[in-house]
C-alpha cells in the first residue's frame, strides 16, 4: 500500500492505494493525455457515497473491464 499526496478540488489530500492501482492510474492518465491529479479530480466529482480510494479502485476496474476509455 502506497500513500501519496495530491491536490483534489484544490485541497491537499493523502490517498492510500496499492502500487498496482497507482500504476494503473498512471497508465490511464497517459492514455487519456491528462495528469493523475486531473483524473482523480474527475473521479472525485463523479463519485457518490464511496470513499475516494474506493472510487478510484472502482474506476480502474471499470476502465479495464470496459475495454475502452469511459468518459469522465
Long-range contacts (C-beta under 8 A, 24 or more apart in sequence): 6-36, 6-37, 6-40, 7-37, 8-37, 8-40, 8-41, 8-44, 8-52, 9-41, 9-44, 13-52, 15-40, 15-52, 15-53, 15-56, 16-53, 17-53, 17-56, 17-57, 21-56, 21-57, 21-60, 24-60, 24-63, 24-64, 25-56, 25-60, 28-60, 28-63, 28-69, 31-69, 32-69, 42-72, 43-72, 45-72, 46-72
